Amino acid sequence: MSITKQDVQHVAKLARLNLSETEEAQMTEQLNAILQYAEKLNELDTEGVEPTTHVLHVSNVMREDEVRESLPIEKVMLNAPDEEDGQIRVPAVLE
């Protein structure tokens, strides 16, 4: 698979980029180099290698939901910049 200059022009048009002739040639060359490098991966022997979704071992760190007592309203309001009738007062976002 290779990228043509027309492919680069098409993608540039979709991205609304104005590329010069030099930039189009440079992009075509660079994208083809990337694809050639990616093609090398097809040469690897992956027989017996298990597919993975992550390179590091990730375990589920979720805990069971359990009902617990919440903080008292007085303690919560200590962090509020402004309070009114036991609720946090925030600036109006609509006029």
N, C-alpha and C positions, 0 to 999 in steps of 0.2 A: 504494500500500500504506500502510496506517496501523495503528497500534497502538491497541487498545481498552482500556478499563479492565479488562475481563475477561482480556485477554492479560496485563496487568500482574499481576493477582491470581493467575493461573495460574502465572506464572514465580516470583512471590513464594512461592507455596505449595511449588513444587518446590525452591526455595532455602531453604525453611524460614524465611522472613522475615515478620515481623509488621509490615505497613505500615498506617499510619493512613489515613483517607480523604484527608487533605491530601497525604500522601506518595504515595498511589496517583495522585491527580490530577496531582501534580507530575511523577512518573515518566512518566505517559502523555504529558504535554505535552513533556517533554524528549526522550523516545524518538521521538516524531513529528517533532520539530524535526531530529533527527539523520537520520531517514529522508528528510525533505524535502531536506536538504542533499545527501545521497547521490544523490537523484534528479537533482540538477543535473548530476551527472557524466554522465548519459545524454545530455545535450545537447551534449557535447563531440564534435567531429569527430575520430575516431580512425582515419580511413581512411589507410592507408599507414604507420601507426605499428606497428613490430614489437613483439610481446609480449615482455616481459622477466620474468625471475624475480628480478632484483635491480636496484636503482636505480644501483648502482655497478658498474664493471667488476671482476669477480672472476675471477682465473685460478687454475688448479690449481697449488698449491705443493707437491704431493707429490713426493718423490724416489724413485728406485729403491731397493729393498731391496738392501743389500749386507752381506756378512758382514765384521764388523770385530772386532778383539780387544777384549774387555771390560776394565773396570778391574780391577786386582789387588785381591784380597780385603782386603788390609791397608789399602788406600786407602779402600775402601768402608766398612770398619768404623770408620774415623775419624769418620764421621758418625752412627754408631749410638749411641743413648743407653746401650744395654746389649748385651753380646755374650756368647755361650756356644758353644763348639765351632765357631767360624767362622760362626755364624749370628746374625742380629739377634734379640735376646730382647725379647719384648713382654709386657705384662701379660696374664694369663689373662682371657678374656672369659666363660668358663663356670666354674661352681663344681663 
